[in-house]
């Protein structure tokens, strides 16, 4: 059954046409093959329920369920917005209700413009096998099936419940790709080798298993993320048992890998706040705005792996904090009158290290993400600036 809600088929067709036109205008949709896929695949089938967001009175975001049965036309209209919709909270332990809920998003339906842009960037010819890592809601899987035919599509999903639901939704519109439940970092060697590999979650590095399962000449697309939450979207070409390519100047980000482990912020923050009271202030050489520049943060997380950051404001002082699991910390404080002071403590002089990173980044001409590249081997992920002969960091687990 292609449409489980009576009377929506024609309305959905009109909305898909409007969405395809919008994606063409913004440059995401660039070929007739993918336009046909967007016009064919009913996104609403993959969004039976989802969440909008509201700001709570305490500043914490609440998630509000949008069920299709309450207002079918509004649900349908939202399903075809060029918007990312959260579809799962707390790995499914927070159950959908009509009451605004607090939770952590663990699955979503990504912006159609981002999904389609990645599929265009993947440069998929007819008759090649594609490995998608991260089935999610199944919408991008369906687009691949519409473009290639489902026998060429394998998709891996960590969450067995999501994968089972995806299989039913895909089957309801006539697609039966190879759906695998497992760790996306392991890929699916039984179905390889693949000519194209695309990740729809953001790992911290390109797993060696993907390289092993890629044919010579294959293309891999992945959005990588580091400990400072700066993203890098990279297109890799496979050759001679390695993959190499440049990062693209495109805003593509996804949820973290479920295997990603970040340090508990609470204990680190409490210890740093206590130590701050006895720390001597420094005159900072970094302007506060630099610490929010994604290009600088990309450089900083390469140089200072494991360091996390957060903003904390209290008593008229805005603090930008940097915390490392070894107990090192740094903060740049900015008062309402514009005065700034830096403080740091712990086993390392973390503020001095940040200033050194900033100095190198500025002397290199404030490089944006497009000046970086990545070389992947079975052992390492090496990031380089401008040229593979100029390595600037290694991506860790």
Number of C-alpha atoms within 10 A of each C-alpha: 9 14 14 12 15 7 11 14 14 9 12 21 15 12 21 23 17 15 20 23 14 16 21 15 11 10 11 20 25 16 10 9 14 21 21 15 20 25 21 17 23 23 25 22 22 23 26 19 19 24 23 15 15 14 10 13 8 6 8 11 16 19 25 19 20 23 18 18 11 9 10 15 15 12 19 21 13 17 27 22 17 16 14 17 21 22 25 24 21 13 17 16 9 14 12 20 12 10 10 17 20 16 17 16 18 17 24 19 23 23 16 23 22 21 19 23 19 24 19 16 16 19 10 19 11 10 12 15 24 30 27 26 27 29 28 27 27 26 25 27 27 31 25 23 23 20 22 20 18 21 15 19 25 26 26 25 24 20 19 13 12 19 23 14 15 23 18 15 23 23 15 15 16 15 19 19 20 15 20 22 18 17 17 26 20 15 27 24 13 7 16 17 20 26 21 25 25 21 23 24 22 24 24 21 20 27 20 18 15 24 24 19 22 27 18 17 15 21 25 28 23 25 28 25 24 26 23 21 17 21 25 28 22 23 22 24 20 23 15 8 13 20 25 21 20 24 23 19 13 16 10 22 20 20 16 20 20 15 13 11 10 11 14 9 14 9 11 18 18 11 14 22 13 10 15 17 9 10 12 11 15 14 11 16 15 17 10 15 7 12 18 12 12 17 19 20 24 22 23 24 22 21 17 19 16 17 22 20 19 13 12 12 12 7 7 10 17 17 21 19 23 23 23 23 15 12 15 20 29 26 26 25 22 18 14 10 8 8 10 20 16 22 24 25 19 16 11 15 14 22 24 17 15 20 15 16 20 21 14 12 17 12 10 10 8 15 17 18 23 17 15 24 25 25 21 24 19 15 9 16 23 20 24 19 20 14 13 17 8 13 16 15 18 18 19 14 13
